[in-house]
Amino acid sequence: MARVTFEGKRYPLRDDETVLDALLRGGATVPFSCRRGSCHNCVLRATEGDPGEGAVRTLRADMRARGYFLPCKSRPEGDLLVQRADLSELFVRAMVAERAELSERVVRLRLETETTMSWRAGQFVNLRRLDGLTRSYSAASIPEEDYFLELHVERMAGGALSPWLCDELAVGDEVEIQGPHGDCFYPEEVEDRPILLVGTGTGLSPLVGIARDALRAGHRAPIELFHGARDSGGLYDVEALRQLAEAHPELTYHPCVSGPDAPADVRTGRVVDLAFDTDREGWLVFLCGSPEVVQAARVRAVGAGVRRADIHADPFDDARPFMPSDREKIEAIEADPELWEALRGGPGLTEILTDFYGRVYEDARLFPFFEKHSVTKERAIAKQYEFLSDLFAGERKFFGLRPFNAHHWMVISDELFDYREALFDDCVRRYGLAPHLARRWAALHESFRREIVKGAPRGLFLDGVEQELKDWEELVLSIGAVCDGCGAEMDVGETGRTHQLTGQLFCSRCAARKVGASNFPSAPPVE
C-alpha cells in the first residue's frame, strides 16, 4: 500500500483512492474544488516519489519541472513526500493587450500571458503588480473563443490596486498572473439542467463567462442571469447582454436595481430576493459578488430547494476579517412554531440529534473535533438541543456560546461544512420531516456559514471585540450564563474561566474543586 507523507503525517492510500482522497479522508486541510483536474486548485509539490503521468499532464512544463502535480489525478504506485505549493513560484508575466471603459466604475482588461495558460470562464486568477501587491479577479473570457484573458476591474475609492489598474495601467504594461483557481465554472454533462447566475458589481464578469461557455457548449435548459446594483450606475454591459439574450432564447437577463429611481426597463428590488422568489429545486446556482450578498444568496438558495453541492460561489476578497454579531443575528431569527410542532415540541429534535451525533462520532472527519477536547456525545447532543430548541420555540433562554464563539478555534472549510450539513440533512429526511420544513431548517444552518467556516483559529468575540487567542482566560460575565461543569447559573458580574478553544465556561467553584484551592487551575474539568 502506497503512503503519502504530508506535513509530518503519513496517509495510506486505498486501492481506489487518489492522493487527494487519502488526504481528505485523513483529515488534512488542503484546498480543492472540482476533483477532476480542471480547476488546479489542489496543486501540491512532490519532493520525493512519482505522482504519475496523469497528475502532471495538464500542467505547464516549468511547474512539472519543479515537482508540482494534481493530487486529484494522482494514483501513485509508490510512496510520496509532498508539500504545499509555493504560490510565489507559479506567477507568469502578462502584457496588457487592451483596456476599455465599460462604465464609469468598471474597466475591462485583456491580457496576453507569456506562457500558455489554461483557464475556465468563471475561475479567478491572482493578479500581482511588479511591486508585489496582489488581488484576485475572475475570468470573463472563454479560451475556446477568446485569445486574451479578460478581467473586469471596478474602480474602488481608496482601493490599493484597483485605481492603478483602472487609471494608470496602459496597453503594453506588464503584470503577473497566477492561477487559475476555483470551481465557479460551467461543468460537464449538465446541458439539460437549468442554471441560475446571481451577482453584484463585477461579479458579473465570471457569470457572463459561464453563460457564454454554456451557450458555446449547446446548453439546452434555461439560463437565468441576475445582475444587481444599488443604482443604475452599478450596472454595465446592459445592451450587450440584452443582445446576447435576444440571440439565445434559452438565456434570460435580469438587470436589477435595489435603490430608488430605478429605470423603467430594469427590475426593482434586491437581486437575491428577485432571483429566489420561486422554487429552484434541481437548478445549478452560481453566486458572485460581495461576501454579504453571496452569503445571503446561499441561504435563499438552500431555502428554495437547491442542493449545497449545486451551489458554486465566488465571493469577492475582503481584506477585513469577518466581524460576527452573534447576538444581533440570533435576536433577529423568528420562532418557527410549525417546525417545533412537527418535532413534537422536542422529542423529534432529540431523535434527529441522537441519530446525527451517533453518525458524527463514527465519522473519521468529524469525530476528531470532539475527541480532541473530550466532548462526549451526550454533551454535544444536549448543547445543540438547547440552542436549536431555543430558536424554534422562540424562548431565548439559551446561555451557551453563539455560533461564532462556539466554533472560533475550529478550522473548518466550506467543503467540510457542506459535508457535515449533508449528513445532518440526511438525518432530517430519515425522520420524515416535511420537505418545506426541512428546507427552512437547512437555510437556518446555512445562515451561520460565515460564523463557522474559517482558514485559521480566531479569538472569542466579547462585547464586539476579538480577544487574544489563548487556552484559558478569566472572564467577568456581562450576561448571565450556565457553568459547563456543575450546570449552575452564573450571574452578571460573576467571575469565571473560559476555555478559549472549546468555549467551555466554568464557575469559580468548579475551577477550584479539582485542586482544592480558591485559585483557578490551569485546566478546569470537563464533565
Helices and strands as residue ranges (DSSP letters): E 3-6, E 9-12, H 19-25, E 44-48, G 53-55, H 61-65, E 68-69, G 71-73, E 80-84, G 87-90, E 92-101, E 106-113, E 124-128, E 134-138, E 149-154, H 162-167, E 174-181, E 195-200, G 201-203, H 204-216, E 223-229, G 232-234, H 238-247, E 251-257, E 267-268, H 271-275, E 284-289, H 291-303, G 308-310, E 311-315, H 326-332, H 337-342, H 347-360, H 367-371, H 377-393, H 403-407, H 414-431, H 435-446, H 449-452, E 461-462, E 465-466, E 472-476, E 481-482, E 489-490, E 495-499, E 505-507, H 508-513
